[in-house]
Each structure stands twice: as structure tokens, then as C-alpha cells.
């Protein structure tokens, strides 16, 4: 498996990442929820909800490729979130990793997240996923398919997906670009942004 399998549009990349194995710093898990994000208005996948929508910057450069690189950012200035760049090099697109089911390193993940956190909630939500796996802002830009990287992804056979609108975005809020595995307790709850247009009024 290689990063070349992510040389596709962001929704297809999201499908390919659903069911993948992510490993980082003593913990590994199966990705069970993802969200696709596109890029600039004149690109192949314009997406007003994407960090890359207004063009290339020092913050979002990893989104512009090459595929298979880790793009990290802080949500609300606090929680680190992990994305996988996809599509051709030079074209902005990425897939946000929203949740995974911990397969190995459960006690390590629990030590990072807290002893009282339920197993299903250890990596539920993008910030919790990074916390459980020890992913930090310093990991921004690493090659997830390099066997020497501290964070790695192995693509497996994609899992059957349920699709629905993305969580918490105020633009392009109704696109069914969030994918998850049905009936998995690790999947996060859907929360529509209070700043989003009424249901059906946003692409």
C-alpha cells in the first residue's frame, strides 16, 4: 500500500482511509470516521469549509500535497487535529481523521486520555484521536507511508461507509462528505454548526 492510492478526489480518498490502520507512539487503531475537504474556488474540488479555500499559506501548505502527508492544526487553538493530504501534488485536498477504534496500546492511550475515559471514547473526535495516539503539531508534514515516520497509516480493504454532512462547519454544511462505519460506538455525534444556513440551504 502506498500514498499513490490517495491520488484521487477527497471523497474517494476518505473512502480509502476508512478502515485503514493508524499507528503512532505505541498505539494503533482502525479509522472508523473521516471527513473530506477540498480546496480553492478555481480548483477541481472547491470547498468553502476547507482551510485551503483562500489559497496557499504557511499554515495550510501540507494540504496542497504531496498525498499521504500529515496535516495538523489546532482546533479552537487547543486540540490538535490530524488530516491526510490527498489528490495530486499542488492541488489542495485532505481528509480529516475524526475517530478510530483502538486495537493495540490501549493502556498507553488511556494514560494519555485519562483513566475514567471509556474505551470507545478514547479516540472519538479528532482532538481525542490525536491525544490518544500522541500526535502533535510537530508531526505536521511527515510522510505517513514512510516506515520510519512516528505516525504511519496502512491502507486496508475499505469498510462499508455511511455518508452524511460534516460536523461543525458553517460553509458547504450539507455536503455528505463525512463517512463513518455504521454501529461503531467510537463514531462521534453529529453536531451542526449554529452558524450554518438552515438545512438544505448550503452545498
Contact map, one row per residue, 1 for C-alpha under 8 A:
11101000000000000000000000000000000000000000000000000000000000000000000000000000000000000000000000000000000000000000000000000000000000000000000000000000011000000000000000000000000000000000000000000000000
11111000000000000000000000000000000000000000000000000000000000000000000000000000000000000000000000000000000000000000000000000000000000000000000010000000001000000000000000000000000000000000000000000000000
11111110000000000000000000000000000000000000000000000000000000000011000000000000000000000000000000000000000000000000000000000000000000000000000010000000000000000000000000000000000000000000000000000000000
01111110000000000000000000000000000000000000000000000000000000000011000000000000000000000000000000000000000000000000000000000000000000000000000000000000000000000000000000000000000000000000000000000000000
11111111000010010000000000000000000000000000000000000000000000000000000000000000000000000000000000000000000000000000000000000000000000000000000000000000000000000000000000000000000000000000000000000000000
00111111100010010000000000000000000000000000000000000000000000000011000000000000000001100000000000000000000000000000000000000000000000000000000000000000000000000000000000000000000000000000000000000000000
00111111100010000000000000000000000000000000000000000000000000000010000000000000000001110000000000000000000000000000000000000000000000000000000000000000000000000000000000000000000000000000000000000000000
00001111110110000000000000000000000000000000000000000000000000000000000000000000000001110000000000000000000000000000000000000000000000000000000000000000000000000000000000000000000000000000000000000000000
00000111111110000000000000000000000000000000100000000000000000000000000000000000000001100000100000000000000000000000000000000000000000000000000000000000000000000000000000000000000000000000000000000000000
00000001111111000000000000000000000111000000000000000000000000000000000000000000000001100000111000000000000000000000000000000000000000000000000000000000000000000000000000000000000000000000000000000000000
00000000111111100000000000000000000110000000000000000000000000000000000000000000000000000000000000000000000000000000000000000000000000000000000000000000000000000000000000000000100000000000000000000000000
00000001111111110000000000000000000000000000000000000000000000000000000000000000000000000000000000000000000000000000000000000000000000000000000000000000000000000000000000000000000000000000000000000000000
00001111111111111000000000000000000100000000000000000000000000000000000000000000000001100000001000000000000000000000000000000000000000000000000000000000000000000000000000000000000000000000000000000000000
00000000011111111100000000000000011100000000000000000000000000000000000000000000000000000000001000000000000000000000000000000000000000000000000000000000000000000000000000000000001000000000000000000000000
00000000001111111100000000000000000000000000000000000000000000000000000000000000000000000000000000000000000000000000000000000000000000000000000000000000000001101000000000000000001000000000000000000000000
00001100000111111111000000000000000000000000000000000000000000000000000000000000000000000000000000000000000000000000000000000000000000000000000000000000001111000000000000000000000000000000000000000000000
00000000000011111111000000000010010000000000000000000000000000000000000000000000000000000000000000000000000000000000000000000000000000000000000000000000001001000000000000000000000000000000000000000000000
00000000000001111111000000000011110000000000000000000000000000000000000000000000000000000000000000000000000000000000000000000000000000000000000000000000000001101000000000000000001110000000000000000000000
00000000000000011111100000000111000000000000000000000000000000000000000000000000000000000000000000000000000000000000000000000000000000000000000000000000001111100000000000000000000000000000000000000000000
00000000000000011111110000000110000000000000000000000000000000000000000000000000000000000000000000000000000000000000000000000000000000000000000000000000111111000000000000000000000000000000000000000000000
00000000000000000011111000011110000000000000000000000000000000000000000000000000000000000000000000000000000000000000000000000000000000000000000000000000111100000000000000000000000000000000000000000000000
00000000000000000001111100011110000000000000000000000000000000000000000000000000000000000000000000000000000000000000000000000000000000000000000000000011110000000000000000000000000000000000000000000000000
00000000000000000000111111111000000000000000000000000000000000000000000000000000000000000000000000000000000000000000000000000000000010000000000000000011100000000000000000000000000000000000000000000000000
00000000000000000000011111110000000000000000000000000000000000000000000000000000000000000000000000000000000000000000000000000000000011100000000000000111000000000000000000000000000000000000000000000000000
00000000000000000000001111100000000000000000000000000000000000000000000000000000000000000000000000000000000000000000000000000000000011000000000000000110000000000000000000000000000000000000000000000000000
00000000000000000000001111110000000000000000000000000000000000000000000000000000000000000000000000000001100100000000000000000000000010000000000000000000000000000000000000000000000000000000000000000000000
00000000000000000000001111111000000000000000000000000000000000000000000000000000000000000000000000000111110110000000000000000000000110000000000000000000000000000000000000000000000000000000000000000000000
00000000000000000000111101111100000000000000000000000000000000000000000000000000000000000000000000000111100000000000000000000000000010000000000000000000000000000000000000000000000000000000000000000000000
00000000000000000000111000111110000000000000000000000000000000000000000000000000000000000000000000011111000000000000000000000000000000000000000000000000000000000000000000000000000000000000000000000000000
00000000000000000011110000011111000000000000000000000000000000000000000000000000000000000000000000011110000000000000000000000000000000000000000000000000000000000000000000000000000000000000000000000000000
00000000000000001111110000001111110000000000000000000000000000000000000000000000000000000000000010111000000000000000000000000000000000000000000000000000000000000000000000000000000000000000000000000000000
00000000000000000110000000000111110000000000000000000000000000000000000000000000000000000000000001111000000000000000000000000000000000000000000000000000000000000000000000000000000110010110000000000000000
00000000000000000100000000000011111000000000000000000000000000000000000000000000000000000000000011110000000000000000000000000000000000000000000000000000000000000000000000000000011110000011000000000000000
00000000000001001100000000000011111100000000000000000000000000000000000000000000000000000000001111100000000000000000000000000000000000000000000000000000000000000000000000000000011100000000000000000000000
00000000000001000000000000000000111110000000000000000000000000000000000000000000000000000000001111000000000000000000000000000000000000000000000000000000000000000000010000000000111000000000000000000000000
00000000011011000000000000000000011111000000000000000000000000000000000000000000000000000000111100000000000000000000000000000000000000000000000000000000000000000000000000000000110000000000000000000000000
00000000011000000000000000000000001111100000001011000000000000000000000000000000000000000000111100000000000000000000000000000000000000000000000000000000000000000000000000000000100000000000000000000000000
00000000010000000000000000000000000111110000111001011000000000000000000000000000000000000001110000000000000000000000000000000000000000000000000000000000000000000000000000000000000000000000000000000000000
00000000000000000000000000000000000011111011111101111010000000000000000000000000000000000011100000000000000000000000000000000000000000000000000000000000000000000000000000000000000000000000000000000000000
00000000000000000000000000000000000001111110111100011110000000000000000000000000000000000001000000000000000000000000000000000000000000000000000000000000000000000000000000000000000000000000000000000000000
00000000000000000000000000000000000000111110111100001100000000000000000000000000000000000000000000000000000000000000000000000000000000000000000000000000000000000000000000000000000000000000000000000000000
00000000000000000000000000000000000000011111010000000000000000000000000000000000000000000000000000000000000000000000000000000000000000000000000000000000000000000000000000000000000000000000000000000000000
00000000000000000000000000000000000000111111110000000000000000000000000000000000000000000011000000000000000000000000000000000000000000000000000000000000000000000000000000000000000000000000000000000000000
00000000000000000000000000000000000000100111110000000000000000000000000000000000000000000000000000000000000000000000000000000000000000000000000000000000000000000000000000000000000000000000000000000000000
00000000100000000000000000000000000001111011111000000000000000000000000000000000000000000000100000000000000000000000000000000000000000000000000000000000000000000000000000000000000000000000000000000000000
00000000000000000000000000000000000001111111111100001000000000000000000000000000000000000000000000000000000000000000000000000000000000000000000000000000000000000000000000000000000000000000000000000000000
00000000000000000000000000000000000011111000111111001000000000000000000000000000000000000000000000000000000000000000000000000000000000000000000000000000000000000000000000010000000000000000000000000000000
00000000000000000000000000000000000000111000011111001000000000000000000000000000000000000000000000000000000000000000000000000000000000000000000000000000000000000000000000110000000000000000000000000000000
00000000000000000000000000000000000010000000001111101000000000000000000000000000000000000000000000000000000000000000000000000000000000000000000000000000000000000000000011111000000000000000000000000000000
00000000000000000000000000000000000011100000001111111000000000000000000000000000000000000000000000000000000000000000000000000000000000000000000000000000000000000000000000000000000000000000000000000000000
00000000000000000000000000000000000000100000000011111100000100000000000000000000000000000000000000000000000000000000000000000000000000000000000000000000000000000000000000000000000000000000000000000000000
00000000000000000000000000000000000001110000000001111111100100110000000000000000000000000001100000000000000000000000000000000000000000000000000000000000000000000000000000000000000000000000000000000000000
00000000000000000000000000000000000001111000011111111110000000000000000000000000000000000000000000000000000000000000000000000000000000000000000000000000000000000000000000000000000000000000000000000000000
00000000000000000000000000000000000000011000000000111111000000000000000000000000000000000000000000000000000000000000000000000000000000000000000000000000000000000000000000000000000000000000000000000000000
00000000000000000000000000000000000000110000000000011111100000000000000000000000000000000000000000000000000000000000000000000000000000000000000000000000000000000000000000000000000000000000000000000000000
00000000000000000000000000000000000000000000000000010111110110010000000000000000000000000000000000000000000000000000000000000000000000000000000000000000000000000000000000000000000000000000000000000000000
00000000000000000000000000000000000000000000000000010011111110000000000000000000000000000000000000000000000000000000000000000000000000000000000000000000000000000000000000000000000000000000000000000000000
00000000000000000000000000000000000000000000000000000001111110000000000000000000000000000000000000000000000000000000000000000000000000000000000000000000000000000000000000000000000000000000000000000000000
00000000000000000000000000000000000000000000000000000000111110000000000000000000000000000000000000000000000000000000000000000000000000000000000000000000000000000000000000000000000000000000000000000000000
00000000000000000000000000000000000000000000000000110001111111110000001000000000000000000000000000000000000000000000000000000000000000000000000000000000000000000000000000000000000000000000000000000000000
00000000000000000000000000000000000000000000000000000001111111111000000000000000000000000000000000000000000000000000000000000000000000000000000000000000000000000000000000000000000000000000000000000000000
00000000000000000000000000000000000000000000000000000000000111111100111000000000000010000000000000000000000000000000000000000000000000000001100000000000000000000000000000000000000000000000000000000000000
00000000000000000000000000000000000000000000000000010000000111111000001000000000000111000011110000000000000000000000000000000000000000000000000000000000000000000000000000000000000000000000000000000000000
00000000000000000000000000000000000000000000000000010001000111111100000000000000000010001111100000000000000000000000000000000000000000000000000000000000000000000000000000000000000000000000000000000000000
00000000000000000000000000000000000000000000000000000000000011111111100000000000000011111111100000000000000000000000000000000000000000000000000000000000000000000000000000000000000000000000000000000000000
00000000000000000000000000000000000000000000000000000000000001011111100000000000000011111100000000000000000000000000000000000000000000000000000000000000000000000000000000000000000000000000000000000000000
00110110000000000000000000000000000000000000000000000000000000001111100000000000000111111000000000000000000000000000000000000000000000000000000000000000000000000000000000000000000000000000000000000000000
00110100000000000000000000000000000000000000000000000000000000001111110000000000000111000000000000000000000000000000000000000000000000000000001110000000000000000000000000000000000000000000000000000000000
00000000000000000000000000000000000000000000000000000000000001001111111000000000000110000000000000000000000000000000000000000000000000000000111100000000000000000000000000000000000000000000000000000000000
00000000000000000000000000000000000000000000000000000000000001000001111100000000011110000000000000000000000000000000000000000000000000000011111100000000000000000000000000000000000000000000000000000000000
00000000000000000000000000000000000000000000000000000000000101100000111110000000011110000000000000000000000000000000000000000000000000000011100000000000000000000000000000000000000000000000000000000000000
00000000000000000000000000000000000000000000000000000000000000000000011111000001111000000000000000000000000000000000000000000000000000011011100000000000000000000000000000000000000000000000000000000000000
00000000000000000000000000000000000000000000000000000000000000000000001111100001110000000000000000000000000000000000000000000000000000001000000000000000000000000000000000000000000000000000000000000000000
00000000000000000000000000000000000000000000000000000000000000000000000111111111100000000000000000000000000000000000000000000000000000001000000000000000000000000000000000000000000000000000000000000000000
00000000000000000000000000000000000000000000000000000000000000000000000011111111100000000000000000000000000000000000000000000010000000000000000000000000000000000000000000000000000000000000000000000000000
00000000000000000000000000000000000000000000000000000000000000000000000001111110000000000000000000000000000000000000000000000000000000000000000000000000000000000000000000000000000000000000000000000000000
00000000000000000000000000000000000000000000000000000000000000000000000001111110000000000000000000000000000000000000000000000000000000000000000000000000000000000000000000000000000000000000000000000000000
00000000000000000000000000000000000000000000000000000000000000000000000001111111000000000000000000000000000000000000000000000000000000000000000000000000000000000000000000000000000000000000000000000000000
00000000000000000000000000000000000000000000000000000000000000000000000001111111100000000000000000000000000000000000000000000011000000000000000000000000000000000000000000000000000000000000000000000000000
00000000000000000000000000000000000000000000000000000000000000000000000111100111110000000000000000000000000000000000000000000110011000111000000000000000000000000000000000000000000000000000000000000000000
00000000000000000000000000000000000000000000000000000000000000000000000111100011111000000000000110000000000000000000000000000110110000000000000000000000000000000000000000000000000000000000000000000000000
00000000000000000000000000000000000000000000000000000000000000000000011110000001111100000000000110000000000000000000000000000100010000100000000000000000000000000000000000000000000000000000000000000000000
00000000000000000000000000000000000000000000000000000000000000000000011100000000111110000000011110000000000000000000000000000000000000000000000000000000000000000000000000000000000000000000000000000000000
00000000000000000000000000000000000000000000000000000000000000100011111000000000011111000000011110000000000000000000000000000000000000000000000000000000000000000000000000000000000000000000000000000000000
00000000000000000000000000000000000000000000000000000000000001111111111000000000001111100001111000000000000000000000000000000000000000000000000000000000000000000000000000000000000000000000000000000000000
00000111110010000000000000000000000000000000000000000000000000101111000000000000000111110001111000000000000000000000000000000000000000000000000000000000000000000000000000000000000000000000000000000000000
00000111110010000000000000000000000000000000000000000000000000001110000000000000000011111011110000000000000000000000000000000000000000000000000000000000000000000000000000000000000000000000000000000000000
00000011000000000000000000000000000000000000000000000000000000001110000000000000000001111110000000000000000000000000000000000000000000000000000000000000000000000000000000000000000000000000000000000000000
00000000000000000000000000000000000000000000000000000000000000011110000000000000000000111110000000000000000000000000000000000000000000000000000000000000000000000000000000000000000000000000000000000000000
00000000000000000000000000000000000000000000000000000000000000011100000000000000000000011111000000000000000000000000000000000000000000000000000000000000000000000000000000000000000000000000000000000000000
00000000000000000000000000000000000000100010000000000000000000111000000000000000000000111111100000000000000000000000000000000000000000000000000000000000000000000000000000000000000000000000000000000000000
00000000000000000000000000000000000001110010000000010000000000111000000000000000000011100111110000000000000000000000000000000000000000000000000000000000000000000000000000000000000000000000000000000000000
00000000110000000000000000000000000111100000100000010000000000111000000000000000000011100011111000000000000000000000000000000000000000000000000000000000000000000000000000000000000000000000000000000000000
00000000010000000000000000000000000111000000000000000000000000100000000000000000001111100001111100000000000000000000000000000000000000000000000000000000000000000000000000000000000000000000000000000000000
00000000010011000000000000000000011110000000000000000000000000000000000000000000001111000000111110000000000000000000000000000000000000000000000000000000000000000000000000000000000000000000000000000000000
00000000000000000000000000000000011110000000000000000000000000000000000000000000111100000000011111000000000000000000000000000100000000000000000000000000000000000000000000000000000000000000000000000000000
00000000000000000000000000000010111000000000000000000000000000000000000000000000111100000000001111110000000000000000000000000100100000000000000000000000000000000000000000000000000000000000000000000000000
00000000000000000000000000000001111000000000000000000000000000000000000000000000000000000000000111110000000000000000000000011100100000000000000000000000000000000000000000000000000000000011000000000000000
00000000000000000000000000000011110000000000000000000000000000000000000000000000000000000000000011111000000000000000000000111100100000000000000000000000000000000000000000000000000000000111000000000000000
00000000000000000000000000001111100000000000000000000000000000000000000000000000000000000000000011111100000000000000000000110000100000000000000000000000000000000000000000000000000000000110000000000000000
00000000000000000000000000001111000000000000000000000000000000000000000000000000000000000000000000111110000000000000000100100000000000000000000000000000000000000000000000000000000000000100000000000000000
00000000000000000000000000111100000000000000000000000000000000000000000000000000000000000000000000011111110000000000001001100000000000000000000000000000000000000000000000000000000000000000000000000000000
00000000000000000000000000111100000000000000000000000000000000000000000000000000000000000000000000001111110000000000000000000000000000000000000000000000000000000000000000000000000000000000000000000000000
00000000000000000000000001111000000000000000000000000000000000000000000000000000000000000000000000000111110000000000000000000000000000000000000000000000000000000000000000000000000000000000000000000000000
00000000000000000000000001110000000000000000000000000000000000000000000000000000000000000000000000000111111110000000000000000000000000000000000000000000000000000000000000000000000000000000000000000000000
00000000000000000000000000100000000000000000000000000000000000000000000000000000000000000000000000000111111111000000001000000000000000000000000000000000000000000000000000000000000000000000000000000000000
00000000000000000000000000000000000000000000000000000000000000000000000000000000000000000000000000000000111111100000000000000000000000000000000000000000000000000000000000000000000000000000000000000000000
00000000000000000000000001100000000000000000000000000000000000000000000000000000000000000000000000000000111111110000000000000000000100000000000000000000000000000000000000000000000000000000000000000000000
00000000000000000000000000100000000000000000000000000000000000000000000000000000000000000000000000000000111111111000000001000000001110000000000000000000000000000000000000000000000000000000000000000000000
00000000000000000000000000000000000000000000000000000000000000000000000000000000000000000000000000000000011111111110101001000000000100000000000000000000000000000000000000000000000000000000000000000000000
00000000000000000000000000000000000000000000000000000000000000000000000000000000000000000000000000000000001111111110000000000000000000000000000000000000000000000000000000000000000000000000000000000000000
00000000000000000000000000000000000000000000000000000000000000000000000000000000000000000000000000000000000111111100000000000000001101000000000000000000000000000000000000000000000000000000000000000000000
00000000000000000000000000000000000000000000000000000000000000000000000000000000000000000000000000000000000011111110100001000001001100000000000000000000000000000000000000000000000000000000000000000000000
00000000000000000000000000000000000000000000000000000000000000000000000000000000000000000000000000000000000001111111100000000000000000000000000000000000000000000000000000000000000000000000000000000000000
00000000000000000000000000000000000000000000000000000000000000000000000000000000000000000000000000000000000001101111100000000000000000000000000000000000000000000000000000000000000000000000000000000000000
00000000000000000000000000000000000000000000000000000000000000000000000000000000000000000000000000000000000000000111110000000000000000000000000000000000000000000000000000000000000000000000000000000000000
00000000000000000000000000000000000000000000000000000000000000000000000000000000000000000000000000000000000001001111111011000000000000000000000000000000000000000000000000000000000000000000000000000000000
00000000000000000000000000000000000000000000000000000000000000000000000000000000000000000000000000000000000000000001111111000000000000000000000000000000000000000000000000000000000000000000000000000000000
00000000000000000000000000000000000000000000000000000000000000000000000000000000000000000000000000000100010001000000111111000000000000000000000000000000000000000000000000000000000000000000000000000000000
00000000000000000000000000000000000000000000000000000000000000000000000000000000000000000000000000001000000000000000011111110000000000000000000000000000000000000000000000000000000000001100000000000000000
00000000000000000000000000000000000000000000000000000000000000000000000000000000000000000000000000000000000000000000111111110000000000000000000000000000000000000000000000000000000000001100000000000000000
00000000000000000000000000000000000000000000000000000000000000000000000000000000000000000000000000000100000011001000111111110001100100000000000000000000000000000000000000000000000000000000000000000000000
00000000000000000000000000000000000000000000000000000000000000000000000000000000000000000000000000111100000000000000000111111111111110000000000000000000000000000000000000000000000000000100000000000000000
00000000000000000000000000000000000000000000000000000000000000000000000000000000000000000000000001110000000000000000000111111101100000000000000000000000000000000000000000000000000000000111000000000000000
00000000000000000000000000000000000000000000000000000000000000000000000000000000000000000000000001100000000000000000000000111111100000000000000000000000000000000000000000000000000000000011000000000000000
00000000000000000000000000000000000000000000000000000000000000000000000000000001110000000000000111100000000000000000000000111111110000000000000000000000000000000000000000000000000000000000000000000000000
00000000000000000000000000000000000000000000000000000000000000000000000000100011100000000000000000000000000000000000000000101111111000000000000000000000000000000000000000000000000000000000000000000000000
00000000000000000000000000000000000000000000000000000000000000000000000000000010000000000000000000000000000000001000000001111111111100000000000000000000000000000000000000000000000000000000000000000000000
00000000000000000000000000000000000000000000000000000000000000000000000000000000100000000000000011110000000000000000000001111111111110000000000000000000000000000000000000000000000000000000000000000000000
00000000000000000000000000000000000000000000000000000000000000000000000000000001110000000000000000000000000000000000000000100111111111110000000000000000000000000000000000000000000000000000000000000000000
00000000000000000000000000000000000000000000000000000000000000000000000000000001000000000000000000000000000010011000000000100011111111100000000000000000000000000000000000000000000000000000000000000000000
00000000000000000000000000100000000000000000000000000000000000000000000000000000000000000000000000000000000111011000000001100001111111100000000000000000000000000000000000000000000000000000000000000000000
00000000000000000000001111110000000000000000000000000000000000000000000000000000000000000000000000000000000010000000000000100000111111100000000000000000000000000000000000000000000000000000000000000000000
00000000000000000000000110000000000000000000000000000000000000000000000000000000000000000000000000000000000000010000000000000000011111110000000000000000000000000000000000000000000000000000000000000000000
00000000000000000000000100000000000000000000000000000000000000000000000000000001010000000000000000000000000000000000000000000000011111111010000000000010000000000000000000000000000000000000000000000000000
00000000000000000000000000000000000000000000000000000000000000000000000100000001000000000000000000000000000000000000000000000000010001111111000000000000000000000000000000000000000000000000000000000000000
00000000000000000000000000000000000000000000000000000000000000000000000111000001000000000000000000000000000000000000000000000000000000111111000000000000000000000000000000000000000000000000000000000000000
00000000000000000000000000000000000000000000000000000000000000000000000000000000000000000000000000000000000000000000000000000000000000011111000000000000000000000000000000000000000000000000000000000000000
00000000000000000000000000000000000000000000000000000000000000000000011100000000000000000000000000000000000000000000000000000000000000111111110000000010000000000000000000000000000000000000000000000000000
00000000000000000000000000000000000000000000000000000000000001000000011100000000000000000000000000000000000000000000000000000000000000011111110000000000000000000000000000000000000000000000000000000000000
00000000000000000000000000000000000000000000000000000000000001000000111100000000000000000000000000000000000000000000000000000000000000000011111000000000000000000000000000000000000000000000000000000000000
00000000000000000000000000000000000000000000000000000000000000000000110000000000000000000000000000000000000000000000000000000000000000000011111100001010000000000000000000000000000000000000000000000000000
00000000000000000000000000000000000000000000000000000000000000000001110000000000000000000000000000000000000000000000000000000000000000000000111111001001000000000000000000000000000000000000000000000000000
00000000000000000000000000000000000000000000000000000000000000000001110000000000000000000000000000000000000000000000000000000000000000000000011111001011100000000000000000000000000000000000000000000000000
01100000000000000000000000000000000000000000000000000000000000000001000000000000000000000000000000000000000000000000000000000000000000000000001111101001110000000000000000000000000000000000000000000000000
00000000000000000000000000000000000000000000000000000000000000000000000000000000000000000000000000000000000000000000000000000000000000000000001111111001000000000000000000000000000000000000000000000000000
00000000000000000000000000000000000000000000000000000000000000000000000000000000000000000000000000000000000000000000000000000000000000000000000011111001000000000000000000000000000000000000000000000000000
00000000000000000000000000000000000000000000000000000000000000000000000000000000000000000000000000000000000000000000000000000000000000000000000001111100000000000000000000000000000000000000000000000000000
00000000000000000000000000000000000000000000000000000000000000000000000000000000000000000000000000000000000000000000000000000000000000000000011111111111000000000000000000000000000000000000000000000000000
00000000000000000000000110000000000000000000000000000000000000000000000000000000000000000000000000000000000000000000000000000000000000000000000000011111000000000000000000000000000000000000000000000000000
00000000000000000000011110000000000000000000000000000000000000000000000000000000000000000000000000000000000000000000000000000000000000100010010100001111100000000000000000000000000000000000000000000000000
00000000000000000000011100000000000000000000000000000000000000000000000000000000000000000000000000000000000000000000000000000000000000000000001111101111110000000000000000000000000000000000000000000000000
00000000000000000001111000000000000000000000000000000000000000000000000000000000000000000000000000000000000000000000000000000000000000000000000110000011111000000000000000000000000000000000000000000000000
10000000000000000001110000000000000000000000000000000000000000000000000000000000000000000000000000000000000000000000000000000000000000000000000010000001111100000000000000000000000000000000000000000000000
11000000000000011011100000000000000000000000000000000000000000000000000000000000000000000000000000000000000000000000000000000000000000000000000000000000111111000000000000000000000000000000000000000000000
00000000000000010011100000000000000000000000000000000000000000000000000000000000000000000000000000000000000000000000000000000000000000000000000000000000011111000000000000000000000000000000000000000000000
00000000000000010011000000000000000000000000000000000000000000000000000000000000000000000000000000000000000000000000000000000000000000000000000000000000001111100000000000000000000000000000000000000000000
00000000000000111111000000000000000000000000000000000000000000000000000000000000000000000000000000000000000000000000000000000000000000000000000000000000001111110000000000000000000000000000000000000000000
00000000000000100110000000000000000000000000000000000000000000000000000000000000000000000000000000000000000000000000000000000000000000000000000000000000000011111000000000000000000010000000000000000000000
00000000000000000000000000000000000000000000000000000000000000000000000000000000000000000000000000000000000000000000000000000000000000000000000000000000000001111100000000000000000010000000000000000000000
00000000000000100100000000000000000000000000000000000000000000000000000000000000000000000000000000000000000000000000000000000000000000000000000000000000000000111110000000000000001111000000000000000000000
00000000000000000000000000000000000000000000000000000000000000000000000000000000000000000000000000000000000000000000000000000000000000000000000000000000000000011111000000000000001111000000000000000000000
00000000000000000000000000000000000000000000000000000000000000000000000000000000000000000000000000000000000000000000000000000000000000000000000000000000000000001111100000000001111100000000000000000000000
00000000000000000000000000000000000000000000000000000000000000000000000000000000000000000000000000000000000000000000000000000000000000000000000000000000000000000111110000000111111000000000000000000000000
00000000000000000000000000000000000000000000000000000000000000000000000000000000000000000000000000000000000000000000000000000000000000000000000000000000000000000011111000001111110000000000000000000000000
00000000000000000000000000000000001000000000000000000000000000000000000000000000000000000000000000000000000000000000000000000000000000000000000000000000000000000001111110001111110000000000010100000000000
00000000000000000000000000000000000000000000000000000000000000000000000000000000000000000000000000000000000000000000000000000000000000000000000000000000000000000000111110001000010000000000011110000000000
00000000000000000000000000000000000000000000000000000000000000000000000000000000000000000000000000000000000000000000000000000000000000000000000000000000000000000000011111001000000000000000001111000000000
00000000000000000000000000000000000000000000000010000000000000000000000000000000000000000000000000000000000000000000000000000000000000000000000000000000000000000000011111111000000000000000000110010000000
00000000000000000000000000000000000000000000000010000000000000000000000000000000000000000000000000000000000000000000000000000000000000000000000000000000000000000000000111111000000000000000000011111000000
00000000000000000000000000000000000000000000000110000000000000000000000000000000000000000000000000000000000000000000000000000000000000000000000000000000000000000000000011111000000000000000000000010000011
00000000000000000000000000000000000000000000001110000000000000000000000000000000000000000000000000000000000000000000000000000000000000000000000000000000000000000000000011111110000000000000000000000000011
00000000000000000000000000000000000000000000000010000000000000000000000000000000000000000000000000000000000000000000000000000000000000000000000000000000000000000000111111111110000000000000000100011000011
00000000000000000000000000000000000000000000000000000000000000000000000000000000000000000000000000000000000000000000000000000000000000000000000000000000000000000001110000011111000000000000000000000011111
00000000000000000000000000000000000000000000000000000000000000000000000000000000000000000000000000000000000000000000000000000000000000000000000000000000000000000001110000011111100000000000000000000000011
00000000000000000000000000000000000000000000000000000000000000000000000000000000000000000000000000000000000000000000000000000000000000000000000000000000000000000011110000000111111000000000000000000000000
00000000001000000000000000000000001110000000000000000000000000000000000000000000000000000000000000000000000000000000000000000000000000000000000000000000000000000011110000000011111000000000000000000000000
00000000000000000000000000000000111100000000000000000000000000000000000000000000000000000000000000000000000000000000000000000000000000000000000000000000000000000011111000000001111100000000000000000000000
00000000000001100100000000000000111000000000000000000000000000000000000000000000000000000000000000000000000000000000000000000000000000000000000000000000000000001111000000000001111110000000000000000000000
00000000000000000100000000000001110000000000000000000000000000000000000000000000000000000000000000000000000000000000000000000000000000000000000000000000000000001110000000000000011111000010000000000000000
00000000000000000100000000000001100000000000000000000000000000000000000000000000000000000000000000000000000000000000000000000000000000000000000000000000000000111100000000000000001111110010000000000000000
00000000000000000000000000000000000000000000000000000000000000000000000000000000000000000000000000000000000000000000000000000000000000000000000000000000000000001100000000000000000111110000000000000000000
00000000000000000000000000000000000000000000000000000000000000000000000000000000000000000000000000000000000000000000000000000000000000000000000000000000000000000000000000000000000011111000000000000000000
00000000000000000000000000000001000000000000000000000000000000000000000000000000000000000000000000000000000000000000000000000000000000000000000000000000000000000000000000000000000011111110000000000000000
00000000000000000000000000000000000000000000000000000000000000000000000000000000000000000000000000000000000000000000000110000000000000000000000000000000000000000000000000000000000000111111000000000000000
00000000000000000000000000000001000000000000000000000000000000000000000000000000000000000000000000111000000000000000000110110000000000000000000000000000000000000000000000000000000000011111000000000000000
00000000000000000000000000000001100000000000000000000000000000000000000000000000000000000000000001110000000000000000000000011000000000000000000000000000000000000000000000000000000110011111100000000000000
00000000000000000000000000000000100000000000000000000000000000000000000000000000000000000000000001100000000000000000000000011000000000000000000000000000000000000000000000000000000000001111110000000000000
00000000000000000000000000000000000000000000000000000000000000000000000000000000000000000000000000000000000000000000000000000000000000000000000000000000000000000000000000000000000000000011111000000000000
00000000000000000000000000000000000000000000000000000000000000000000000000000000000000000000000000000000000000000000000000000000000000000000000000000000000000000000011000000000000000000001111100000000000
00000000000000000000000000000000000000000000000000000000000000000000000000000000000000000000000000000000000000000000000000000000000000000000000000000000000000000000001100000000000000000000111110000000000
00000000000000000000000000000000000000000000000000000000000000000000000000000000000000000000000000000000000000000000000000000000000000000000000000000000000000000000011110001000000000000000011111010000000
00000000000000000000000000000000000000000000000000000000000000000000000000000000000000000000000000000000000000000000000000000000000000000000000000000000000000000000001111000000000000000000001111110000000
00000000000000000000000000000000000000000000000000000000000000000000000000000000000000000000000000000000000000000000000000000000000000000000000000000000000000000000000101000000000000000000000111110000000
00000000000000000000000000000000000000000000000000000000000000000000000000000000000000000000000000000000000000000000000000000000000000000000000000000000000000000000000001000000000000000000000011111000000
00000000000000000000000000000000000000000000000000000000000000000000000000000000000000000000000000000000000000000000000000000000000000000000000000000000000000000000000011101000000000000000000111111100010
00000000000000000000000000000000000000000000000000000000000000000000000000000000000000000000000000000000000000000000000000000000000000000000000000000000000000000000000001001000000000000000000000111111110
00000000000000000000000000000000000000000000000000000000000000000000000000000000000000000000000000000000000000000000000000000000000000000000000000000000000000000000000000000000000000000000000000011111110
00000000000000000000000000000000000000000000000000000000000000000000000000000000000000000000000000000000000000000000000000000000000000000000000000000000000000000000000000000100000000000000000000001111110
00000000000000000000000000000000000000000000000000000000000000000000000000000000000000000000000000000000000000000000000000000000000000000000000000000000000000000000000000000100000000000000000000001111111
00000000000000000000000000000000000000000000000000000000000000000000000000000000000000000000000000000000000000000000000000000000000000000000000000000000000000000000000000000100000000000000000000001111111
00000000000000000000000000000000000000000000000000000000000000000000000000000000000000000000000000000000000000000000000000000000000000000000000000000000000000000000000000111110000000000000000000011111111
00000000000000000000000000000000000000000000000000000000000000000000000000000000000000000000000000000000000000000000000000000000000000000000000000000000000000000000000000111110000000000000000000000001111
